[in-house]
Amino acid sequence: MKLSTLIERLQKSRGWLSDGLGRMVGRTPEAPVDLAAVEALLLGADLGVSIVDPMMESVRASLDRAPVRGEAARERIRELVRGALLDRLRPCQVALDVSAAKPFVIVLLGVNGSGKTTTAAKLAERYRGEGRRVILGAADTFRAAAVEQLQIWGARLGVDVIAHPAGSGSGSKGGADPAAVAFDTVQAAIARGADVVCLDTAGRLHTKSNLMEELKKVVRVVGKALPGAPHERLLVLDATVGQNGLAQAKHFHEAVGVTGLVVTKLDGTAKGGILAAIARDLKVPIRFIGIGESADDLIEFNAEQFVEALLGSPRQARPD
């Protein structure tokens, strides 16, 4: 994806951070630096106190050593923020290598509304476009609509979907057993020579212990169907929920050991800083970010491009 497109899709976060710095620090040569306002701006972007506090210490120390005002101050602060973000986000830029196993099994995790089912479809489209055979598993048996949605996506993309009839097992609300669906999906992938399996699971509330136990069972059963699987436990987080997404991530990580993240709906929020907060606290790779509804709006995470889209490059520091 072109950087210009990423900048366009992240315009809410970019406007909050990049343009916000310009408004607060001021443009005239003698405009004073309102550091309290800068700190509030960074917190408002959901960077989190643990990141903003040391960031502001660096800003204050830099301005004390070499005092500047106006546009020079704004650019100094922008560069310090950029450097701090890159330091935290670069270690999280680790691509997902689905050629590491065959079939490579991905279990999608997350709460209702985070975009798991759509992400499963986007991943299927991505890997199908690479010439890989993909099978989707409708293990979100808690909602019949989720199974139907995945089947519609499968028909549209030309991808097989494994599902069980409602009421055919011991799952939540009398639906099919999600672990049985997961097992059958992996077995079908082996039999059909598939390259990638994407398992859509129910949108569990991270505070519901019984549902988290059911998710642990899904993971165990996948391992029985194929030793070493699942190869990726991919947590899908909605960026618009901000710091609550970090709490979700911690609970899922404790339950099943999250190995990668997909952060969706970044085009709809000014809180793009949540990626840095997650990177600092969870320390797992950010595999993809979602910046729209179409299949090609799920892109591999690139720290340099992401930070440039939020803050502008040094040569583009002045807000448009």
Beta strands, then each sheet from edge to edge (+ up, - down):
strand 1: 104-109
strand 2: 134-139
strand 3: 160-162
strand 4: 196-201
strand 5: 232-238
strand 6: 260-264
strand 7: 286-290
strand 8: 298-300
sheet 1: 3+ 2+ 4+ 1+ 5+ 6+ 7+ 8-
end
